[in-house]
Structure formats: structure tokens, C-alpha cells
Amino acid sequence: MRRLLGFILAISTVTAACSGKGSSPTSPSEPGSSAGATGSAVIAGAVQGASPATVAVAGTAVTSPVDAGGRFSLANVPSGDVQLQFSGGGASAMLPVSAVQPSQRIDLVVSVSGSAAAIESQVRSGGSGAELEGRVESLPPTTPALSFKAAGKTVTTDASTRFQDGSATRSFGDLRIGMRVHVKGTASGDAINATLVEMQNSNVDIPVEVNGVIDSPAGTAAAFQFKIGSTLVKGDAATAFFGDGDKPDTFADLKDGVRVEVKGQQRDGFVYAVRIHINDGDDAGDDGPPDDTSASIHGTLKTIGGAIPALVLTVDTTTVRTSSSTTVKRRGDVQSLDTLKVGQSLHVIGTRQSDGSLAARLIEIDDDATGGEFEIEGSMGGLKGTCPSLTFGVNGFSIATNGSTTFDGTACSAFKNGDKVNVKGLKQADGSVLATRLRRK
């Protein structure tokens, strides 16, 4: 799977011109910032999660600030495979963007946490055609017949459009809200006329996370909405609120310009908010001083105690406690708490307690110890080999099976690209994983 599960936020509000001129952080970099670079492509978009100060094309002088809304724009990007480097604001992450074409525009939504970065969605236009990758957000009757929205774009199809799920042929009727797709076609105004729709992940129950700054809040606690970028978020009386301060956050704290983390579910045309965490650095609506209880640490997981979901971890010398509200991610994909293993390098974000411990809100797995236990959930891609010796990828990790691998509940020969799988194995010295157990989800 090309990104992590995750979670969707489609931003295409950045206006960029291939001339490289602009007057704001959301415009492409000034010509002086890209001196020495060759190429006319533009990479623009938005960052969710961390708030890096800058993004640059590694190995070049092409750079852009990241504005308060998380937006950036890079002009004069060289063609070919490039690496984006996110720096500052607690971020130090690299993100590969492959096959950049001359005169192409790429709109990305990127999740960044510490040293990890992943593409949530992308839209490509210009060059030899148009492409997008993201989750299906709307279907008919919300959209016209034979059209849908994904990654903030309208996609139109017709009788000539091919629908594929791995090697299987599908149809428009097989699309579901929340399904991850890769679309290829041609641009038609703001829409894409699809020649091919690849269904990358049939699991539509994956939670959605949207992080960013609130815009245009409206409604009451019983039925409210706001926007984060181009994503519409709706909630109601069942939406739970969490904050970093000394008093619980509530609906009344949802105000223009407040930064929030939304955990929810993809619905037809909007994200339904299950829980909202307000993390603007102060209790919204509180006139007192900013709260300083929010904290983050990086370190090695030394011990694991307790029982899920109430684990007690030692990360270097800090005690970290988890709960049912703790999210675990690996390269942007949400994982279960039992994915945590001794020896892993972790980035933990949470609330500092009076005893010095940390109540974890988010745990990012940055790396695994060589020879240590490894577990990941995601979609299978690039499947090769002959049973029982298979190789495939899951969210950027190279996985291999052999005669010692247990194929749990599914015959080895039945696995196919696009399958949602759970992998347990051992991390190898070259970064790959030798699977001890493979199970279809």
C-alpha cells in the first residue's frame, strides 16, 4: 500500500505557477530559492500531524516554508525520483516522490510525525496525463451517475473505464466509501476522466484522521461542522472531546484558527468525527496561560507491562501509559497496541503527568531492532515468488515468507495483491522482514 492507512485530507487549494513566482507561503518558491535546480514541475500540498517549518527537495536549493495552515509549494522541481525533506517544528523526515515529470503538478497531503512521513493522498496533472491516489469520499447519488470523489477530486467514468482489483476485473458498482483507489486518466477542468481505476484496498472500515486548523465552524453541539482544508468534518452529541489542558474541551472550544486532531469515519462527502483533540497549545476558550503539559519524547522501548489497552511502557527512562484512546502508527498506518515490541524506536506524543510519566495520545514506531519481533497490518503489493517462498511489500516494508512461515487460515496460493494482511515476523539486518505468520484480515 503506497501510504498509510490512514487517513484522508485532500488539499488542492494551493495556487502554483510553473514560473516560480509567488507572494505568500502557499505560492511556489521564489526563483532565488530554487537556483541551480532544473525542471518545471510543481509539488504542492499540505502537511498534517507535525508542523514542520520548511520542506525542500533534497540535494537541491528548491525549498518552501510551511504556513500556519500546513500548506507548502515547491516550484522548479527536477524530473525523476526525488526526496522531500521536512525540517523544523519537531520534524526531521524524508519522503520519496517517484517519477516526477516535466511540467507536471503534484498535489500531496502528507502526514508527518518526527522522522516518519507518509503520503495520505496525491493528485497528479499535466505531463502525460492525470493520476490520483486516495480514498473514495463520495458516490452516487451524492455525485452524478458513474462518477465519484477521491482525494478531493471528481472522477468520471464511462463504459471504456477499466476497474481492477489486483488481477480481478471489477465494475463501478464495486466501489465503496472509504476504499483506497489509484486512478489514471486525463484531466478535464477540475475533474479526471478515468481510463483505469485500481482498487488498492477493499477494507472500508479503516478509521480516518484529519489534522489541521479549523475553518468556518457552524452548528450546535447536537449537529456541527467545520472544514480542515477542503475536508468537511461533521459531528454531533456523540462526538467526544479531549484536550491537553486542566479542563475538558467541549464543542464551545471549536473556533476558527484552532488546531485539532480529528479521529473519525469516512462518510458520503464528509468525515464524521468520533473524537476531537484540541491541541492549539492552550485550552481553547481559556483566558489563562498556555498549558505546558503536552509533551513528546523519542527513545527506545525498554520494557512493556500491564495489559492492553492499559500498558505501562518504559521508553528510555520515561514511563509511558497507554489507554483505549492511544493511537499507534507505523509509517502513517494505524496499528494495534500489540504491535509494540521491546527494542523499537518510538516517538511518543501525550500529556505529561504530575509524576513525570506520559499519558500517550500517539505512538509512532520509527524503527525496529534487528532480530526483534515485528508486526504490521496493511495491504499487500508487488507479490512475487512461488509458495511457500513469496516476497511482497506492506506500506514500504519488504516482506518474505519461507517454509517456516505459518499461513494462518488462508492457503499460501490464495494470497493476492491488494489483500489486507497482518504480518508477524523478525526484522532482518537489511531492513526487510522474514514473516513467521501471515494472516488475511
C-alpha positions in Angstrom: 0.0 0.0 0.0 1.5 3.3 -1.0 0.7 5.1 2.1 -0.5 4.5 5.5 -3.7 3.8 6.3 -5.0 6.4 7.2 -6.2 8.8 6.9 -7.6 11.3 4.3 -7.2 15.0 3.8 -7.3 16.3 0.3 -5.9 19.8 -0.2 -5.7 21.4 -3.6 -6.1 25.0 -2.5 -2.5 25.9 -3.2 -2.2 28.1 -6.3 1.1 27.5 -8.1 2.6 28.6 -11.4 5.5 27.0 -13.1 7.2 30.4 -13.4 8.3 30.0 -9.8 6.9 33.4 -8.7 4.6 33.9 -5.7 3.9 36.3 -2.8 2.8 34.0 0.0 3.8 30.8 1.7 1.2 29.0 -0.4 2.7 30.1 -3.6 5.7 28.4 -5.3 9.2 29.2 -4.1 10.7 32.4 -5.4 13.2 31.9 -8.2 16.0 32.6 -5.8 15.1 29.7 -3.6 15.5 27.2 -6.5 18.7 28.5 -8.0 20.7 25.7 -9.6 17.7 23.4 -9.9 16.4 22.2 -13.2 12.9 21.2 -14.1 9.5 22.8 -14.3 7.3 20.5 -12.2 5.4 21.8 -9.1 4.9 19.8 -5.9 2.4 21.5 -3.6 0.0 20.5 -0.8 -0.5 20.3 2.9 1.1 18.7 6.0 -0.9 17.1 8.8 0.3 15.9 12.1 3.6 17.7 12.9 4.1 21.3 12.0 7.5 21.5 10.1 8.9 24.9 9.3 10.2 24.0 5.8 10.0 21.4 3.1 12.7 21.1 0.5 13.8 18.8 -2.4 16.8 17.0 -1.0 20.0 17.7 -2.9 18.7 20.9 -4.5 18.1 24.5 -3.5 14.3 24.1 -4.0 12.6 24.9 -0.7 9.4 26.3 0.6 8.1 27.5 4.1 5.2 25.6 5.6 2.5 28.2 6.5 0.2 28.2 9.6 -2.3 26.0 7.7 0.3 23.4 6.9 0.5 24.3 3.2 3.6 24.4 1.0 4.5 24.8 -2.6 7.7 23.9 -4.4 8.5 25.2 -7.9 11.1 24.1 -10.5 11.2 20.6 -9.1 13.6 18.3 -11.1 12.1 15.4 -13.0 12.6 11.8 -11.9 12.6 10.4 -8.4 13.0 13.0 -5.7 13.1 13.1 -1.9 11.2 15.7 0.1 12.8 16.8 3.3 10.6 18.1 6.2 12.5 20.1 8.8 11.8 22.1 12.0 8.9 22.1 14.4 9.9 18.7 15.8 10.0 17.1 12.3 13.0 15.6 10.5 11.6 13.3 7.9 12.3 12.3 4.3 9.6 11.3 1.8 10.2 9.8 -1.6 8.1 11.1 -4.6 8.7 8.9 -7.6 8.5 9.6 -11.4 8.1 13.4 -11.4 7.6 14.5 -15.0 8.4 17.8 -16.6 5.6 20.4 -16.5 3.7 18.1 -14.0 1.8 19.4 -11.0 1.6 17.1 -7.9 -0.7 17.9 -5.0 0.1 15.9 -1.9 -1.4 15.5 1.5 1.4 14.3 3.8 1.3 13.0 7.4 4.5 13.8 9.3 5.5 12.7 12.8 9.1 13.1 13.9 11.2 11.1 11.5 8.3 9.5 9.7 6.4 10.8 6.7 3.8 9.2 4.5 1.6 10.2 1.6 -2.1 10.3 2.6 -3.3 11.3 -0.9 -1.9 12.6 -4.2 -3.2 14.1 -7.4 -1.0 14.4 -10.5 -1.9 16.5 -13.5 0.0 17.6 -16.6 2.8 15.6 -18.1 1.4 12.5 -19.9 -2.0 12.5 -18.1 -3.6 12.8 -14.7 -3.5 10.5 -11.7 -4.7 10.4 -8.2 -4.4 8.2 -5.2 -6.7 8.4 -2.1 -9.9 7.1 -0.5 -13.3 7.3 -2.1 -15.2 10.1 -0.4 -18.5 10.3 -2.3 -20.6 8.1 -4.6 -23.9 8.5 -6.4 -26.5 9.8 -5.7 -24.3 12.4 -3.9 -22.3 12.6 -7.1 -23.6 12.2 -10.7 -24.0 8.7 -12.2 -20.8 6.9 -12.9 -18.7 9.5 -11.0 -17.1 9.6 -7.6 -14.9 11.8 -5.4 -11.5 10.8 -4.1 -8.6 12.8 -2.8 -10.8 15.9 -3.2 -11.2 15.4 -6.9 -14.2 14.4 -9.0 -13.6 11.3 -11.1 -15.8 10.5 -14.1 -16.0 7.0 -15.7 -17.7 5.5 -18.7 -18.2 2.2 -20.5 -14.5 2.2 -21.5 -13.1 2.7 -18.0 -11.3 -0.4 -16.6 -11.8 -1.3 -13.0 -9.2 -3.7 -11.5 -8.7 -5.3 -8.1 -5.3 -7.0 -8.4 -5.8 -9.5 -11.3 -9.6 -9.5 -10.9 -11.9 -7.3 -13.1 -14.4 -5.2 -11.2 -17.0 -2.6 -12.1 -18.2 0.8 -10.8 -20.7 -0.9 -8.6 -17.8 -2.4 -6.6 -16.6 1.0 -5.3 -17.3 1.7 -1.6 -16.9 4.8 0.6 -13.5 4.6 2.2 -12.0 2.3 -0.4 -8.5 3.3 -1.4 -8.1 3.7 -5.2 -5.4 4.7 -7.8 -6.9 6.4 -10.8 -5.3 7.1 -14.1 -6.8 9.2 -16.9 -6.9 12.6 -18.4 -7.7 16.0 -16.8 -10.9 17.7 -17.7 -11.1 21.0 -15.8 -11.0 20.1 -12.1 -12.1 16.5 -12.8 -10.3 13.4 -14.0 -11.8 11.3 -16.8 -10.6 7.8 -15.7 -9.3 5.2 -18.1 -8.3 2.9 -15.2 -9.4 2.6 -11.6 -7.3 0.3 -9.4 -9.0 -0.8 -6.2 -6.0 -1.0 -3.8 -7.7 -1.8 -0.6 -11.3 -3.2 -0.1 -11.2 -2.5 3.6 -13.6 0.5 4.1 -13.7 0.4 7.9 -10.2 2.0 8.4 -10.5 5.0 10.7 -9.8 8.4 9.2 -7.6 11.0 10.8 -7.7 14.7 9.8 -5.3 17.1 11.5 -5.2 20.8 10.9 -6.7 24.2 11.5 -10.4 24.7 11.9 -12.2 26.9 9.2 -15.8 28.0 9.2 -17.2 26.2 12.3 -21.1 26.2 12.4 -24.0 24.4 14.1 -24.7 23.3 17.6 -23.3 20.6 19.9 -26.1 18.3 18.6 -25.1 18.8 15.0 -22.0 20.8 13.9 -19.5 21.0 11.1 -16.3 22.7 10.1 -13.6 22.4 7.4 -9.9 21.5 7.6 -8.5 22.5 4.2 -11.0 21.0 1.7 -12.2 18.3 4.0 -15.7 18.7 5.6 -15.9 17.4 9.2 -19.2 16.8 10.9 -20.0 15.8 14.5 -22.9 15.5 16.9 -23.7 14.9 20.6 -21.9 11.6 20.4 -18.5 13.2 19.4 -16.0 13.0 22.3 -13.7 15.9 23.1 -10.2 15.7 24.5 -7.6 18.4 25.4 -4.2 19.0 26.9 -5.4 21.5 29.5 -6.6 21.4 33.0 -10.3 21.3 31.9 -12.0 19.1 29.4 -12.5 20.6 25.9 -16.0 20.9 24.6 -18.0 21.9 21.5 -17.6 25.6 22.6 -13.9 25.3 22.0 -14.2 24.8 18.3 -13.2 28.1 16.9 -11.7 29.5 13.7 -7.9 29.0 13.7 -7.8 26.3 16.4 -5.6 23.3 15.5 -7.3 20.0 16.1 -6.8 16.2 15.6 -10.0 14.5 14.4 -10.4 10.8 14.5 -13.5 9.7 12.6 -15.1 7.7 9.9 -15.4 8.4 6.2 -19.0 9.1 5.2 -20.5 10.2 1.9 -18.9 13.5 1.3 -17.6 14.2 4.8 -15.7 12.8 7.8 -17.8 12.0 10.8 -15.9 13.0 14.0 -15.8 10.2 16.6 -13.4 12.2 18.8 -11.7 15.6 18.6 -8.5 16.5 20.3 -7.8 20.3 20.5 -4.0 20.9 20.6 -3.6 24.5 19.9 -1.2 24.9 22.8 -3.8 26.3 25.2 -7.2 25.3 26.4 -9.5 26.9 23.7 -11.8 29.3 25.5 -9.4 29.6 28.5 -8.0 33.0 29.1 -5.3 31.7 31.3 -1.7 31.0 30.4 -0.9 28.3 27.8 -0.8 24.8 29.0 2.7 23.2 29.2 1.5 19.6 29.9 1.7 18.4 26.3 5.0 16.7 25.6 6.7 14.4 23.2 9.7 12.1 23.5 11.9 9.9 21.3 13.6 6.8 22.6 13.9 3.0 22.7 11.2 0.9 24.1 12.9 -0.9 27.0 10.0 -2.7 28.8 6.3 -3.5 28.4 4.0 -4.2 31.3 0.3 -4.2 32.0 -2.5 -5.4 29.8 -4.0 -4.0 26.6 -5.2 -1.2 26.5 -3.7 -0.1 29.8 0.0 -0.8 29.0 2.9 0.6 31.1 5.9 1.2 28.8 9.5 2.3 29.6 10.8 4.5 26.7 14.4 5.1 27.6 13.9 6.3 31.2 10.3 7.7 30.8 7.2 5.8 31.9 4.5 5.9 29.2 1.0 4.8 29.8 -1.5 3.8 27.1 -5.3 3.6 27.0 -8.1 2.8 24.6 -7.6 6.4 23.2 -3.9 5.8 22.3 -3.2 5.6 18.6 -0.2 3.5 17.3 1.1 4.2 13.9 3.9 2.8 11.7 4.8 5.0 8.7 1.4 6.6 8.9 -0.7 3.4 9.1 -2.7 2.8 12.3 -1.7 -0.4 14.1 -2.9 -2.2 17.2 -1.2 -1.8 20.6 0.2 -5.3 20.5 2.4 -4.2 17.6 4.6 -2.6 20.2 7.8 -4.7 20.9 10.8 -4.2 23.0 13.7 -2.7 21.1 11.6 -0.4 18.9 12.5 3.2 18.4 9.4 5.2 19.3 8.1 8.8 19.1 5.5 9.3 21.8 3.2 12.3 22.0 1.0 12.8 25.0 0.2 14.6 28.3 2.8 15.0 31.0 1.5 13.7 34.4 2.4 15.1 37.8 4.6 12.1 38.5 6.6 12.7 35.3 5.1 9.9 33.3 3.4 10.4 29.9 -0.2 9.6 29.0 0.3 8.6 25.4 -2.1 10.0 22.8 0.0 8.9 19.7 2.9 6.4 19.4 4.8 6.4 16.2 7.0 3.3 15.6 10.1 4.8 13.9 12.2 1.7 13.6 12.6 -1.9 14.9 15.5 -3.7 16.5 17.4 -6.2 14.2 16.3 -9.7 15.1 13.4 -8.2 17.1 9.7 -9.1 16.8 7.9 -7.2 14.1 4.2 -6.8 13.3 2.3 -4.7 10.7 -1.1 -4.5 9.1 -1.7 -3.2 5.7 -2.3 -4.0 2.0 -0.1 -6.5 0.1 1.5 -5.3 -3.1 4.2 -6.4 -5.5 3.6 -10.0 -4.8 6.2 -12.3 -6.4 7.5 -15.9 -6.0 6.2 -19.4 -5.7 4.7 -20.8 -2.5 6.0 -21.0 0.2 8.7 -18.6 -0.9 7.0 -15.3 -1.5 8.1 -11.6 -1.4 5.8 -8.6 -1.2 5.5 -5.2 0.2 3.3 -3.7 3.0 3.5 0.0 3.5 7.1 0.3 2.2 8.4 -2.8 4.1 9.8 -5.7 2.2 8.3 -9.0 3.5 9.5 -12.5 2.7 8.0 -15.9 3.5 9.5 -19.4 3.5 8.9 -22.9 4.6 8.7 -22.0 8.2 6.0 -19.3 7.7 2.6 -20.1 9.1 -0.2 -19.2 6.6 -3.0 -18.6 9.1 -6.5 -19.5 7.8 -5.6 -19.0 4.1 -3.7 -21.1 1.7 -0.4 -19.6 0.5 -1.5 -19.7 -3.1 -4.7 -17.8 -2.3 -3.0 -14.5 -1.3 -3.1 -11.7 -3.9 -2.2 -8.1 -4.4 -4.5 -5.8 -2.5 -5.2 -8.2 0.3 -5.4 -6.6 3.7 -3.0 -8.7 5.8 -1.4 -9.0 9.3 2.2 -9.9 9.3 4.3 -11.1 12.2 8.0 -11.8 11.8 11.5 -10.9 12.6 13.3 -7.7 11.4 16.4 -8.5 9.3 19.7 -6.6 9.2 18.9 -5.2 5.7 15.6 -3.8 6.9 13.4 -6.5 5.4 11.1 -8.8 7.5 11.0 -12.6 7.5 7.4 -13.5 8.2 6.7 -16.1 10.8 3.0 -15.8 10.4 0.8 -14.3 7.6 -2.9 -13.8 8.0 -5.5 -12.3 5.8 -7.7 -9.7 7.6 
